[in-house]
């Protein structure tokens, strides 16, 4: 599988490259290697988990930048120039719409 396809009855499919979809599923505590479902009751916790991971990533990036500046080094450009915040935004939007509609999100099926 080179992509993850997240599906719901409320939204169009959301397609993510494998590394990015896998990371989101790992943040949610889901096995990225098997098909799965996120039920409407689980969606609020999923959104909270993703937002917490975004905050943690941004704090770590800030810490690394400050350390580099303090030691007189130039901050290293990130290998992945698109942040988790940007990559997760469409998924969070999908989750919010599905929560409001009371429908599940599936992948790998």
Beta strands, then each sheet from edge to edge (+ up, - down):
strand 1: 3-7
strand 2: 14-17
strand 3: 36-38
strand 4: 105-107
sheet 1: 2+ 1- 4+ 3-
end
